[in-house]
Amino acid sequence: MKKYLLVALLLFSTSSFASVQCEGKVTRIYKWSHLPTMSIKMDTANHWINLPSKSEESMVLLAFASGKSIRLNWSSDSISSCINGWDDNETLVGWLMLLPE
């Protein structure tokens, strides 16, 4: 049943954007008092990324503490690449994955 649902979603979903994936280690973390969540910097991206929720913050802190890599999938039309692809503190719209190593 799950396979049929997945196939149906893939067939009927239409997207006009191309996602950008960035994979690497979290190198820096900070939290501004005027932003609701913290921001990170990765070794493969040169701009700060604002995290949308506490769930992403928890995953990033785990990755940072354990030295594991993460993968971000940007689902926004305004993101063009991992290098110079967005302004500092752009909020992640997409998904985040903690990679096993």
C-alpha positions as CSV (number, residue, x, y, z in Angstrom):
1,M,0.0,0.0,0.0
2,K,2.8,2.4,0.8
3,K,4.5,1.7,-2.5
4,Y,1.3,2.6,-4.4
5,L,0.9,5.8,-2.4
6,L,4.5,6.8,-3.1
7,V,4.1,6.1,-6.8
8,A,0.9,8.0,-6.9
9,L,2.5,11.0,-5.1
10,L,5.4,10.9,-7.5
11,L,3.2,10.8,-10.6
12,F,0.8,13.5,-9.5
13,S,3.3,15.9,-7.9
14,T,4.4,18.7,-10.1
15,S,7.3,20.9,-9.2
16,S,8.7,23.8,-11.1
17,F,11.8,24.2,-9.1
18,A,15.1,22.3,-9.0
19,S,16.4,21.5,-5.6
20,V,20.0,22.1,-4.5
21,Q,21.7,19.6,-2.1
22,C,24.6,20.5,0.0
23,E,26.5,17.9,2.0
24,G,29.3,18.5,4.5
25,K,30.2,19.0,8.1
26,V,28.9,21.8,10.4
27,T,31.8,24.1,11.1
28,R,30.2,27.0,13.0
29,I,27.0,27.6,15.0
30,Y,25.6,30.8,16.4
31,K,22.3,32.2,17.8
32,W,21.3,35.8,17.5
33,S,18.8,37.1,20.0
34,H,16.5,38.6,17.3
35,L,16.3,35.3,15.3
36,P,14.0,32.5,16.6
37,T,16.5,29.7,15.9
38,M,20.2,29.2,15.4
39,S,22.3,29.5,12.3
40,I,25.0,27.2,11.0
41,K,27.9,27.3,8.5
42,M,29.1,24.2,6.6
43,D,32.5,23.4,5.2
44,T,30.9,23.1,1.7
45,A,28.8,26.3,1.9
46,N,30.1,29.8,2.4
47,H,27.0,31.5,3.8
48,W,25.1,31.1,7.1
49,I,21.9,28.9,7.1
50,N,19.1,29.7,9.5
51,L,17.4,26.6,10.8
52,P,13.6,26.6,10.7
53,S,12.8,24.7,14.0
54,K,14.2,23.0,17.1
55,S,14.1,19.6,15.4
56,E,16.7,20.8,12.9
57,E,18.7,22.4,15.7
58,S,18.8,19.1,17.6
59,M,20.0,17.2,14.5
60,V,22.7,19.8,13.7
61,L,24.0,19.8,17.3
62,L,24.2,16.0,17.2
63,A,26.1,16.2,14.0
64,F,28.4,18.9,15.2
65,A,29.2,17.1,18.5
66,S,29.8,13.8,16.8
67,G,31.7,15.1,13.8
68,K,29.2,13.6,11.4
69,S,28.1,15.2,8.1
70,I,24.7,16.5,7.2
71,R,22.9,16.8,3.9
72,L,20.6,19.8,3.2
73,N,18.1,19.8,0.4
74,W,17.0,23.3,-0.5
75,S,13.5,23.3,-2.1
76,S,13.4,27.0,-2.8
77,D,13.6,28.6,-6.3
78,S,15.9,31.3,-4.9
79,I,18.7,28.9,-4.0
80,S,21.0,28.3,-6.9
81,S,24.1,26.4,-5.4
82,C,25.9,25.6,-2.2
83,I,28.6,28.3,-2.9
84,N,27.2,31.8,-3.1
85,G,23.7,30.4,-3.5
86,W,21.9,32.5,-0.9
87,D,22.2,35.4,1.4
88,D,23.4,34.9,5.0
89,N,20.8,33.6,7.4
90,E,18.5,32.3,4.7
91,T,16.1,30.0,6.4
92,L,16.2,26.4,5.2
93,V,13.2,25.4,3.2
94,G,13.5,21.7,2.5
95,W,14.9,18.9,4.5
96,L,18.0,18.0,6.5
97,M,19.5,14.6,7.0
98,L,22.2,13.4,9.4
99,L,24.5,11.1,7.5
100,P,25.9,7.9,9.0
101,E,29.7,7.6,8.8
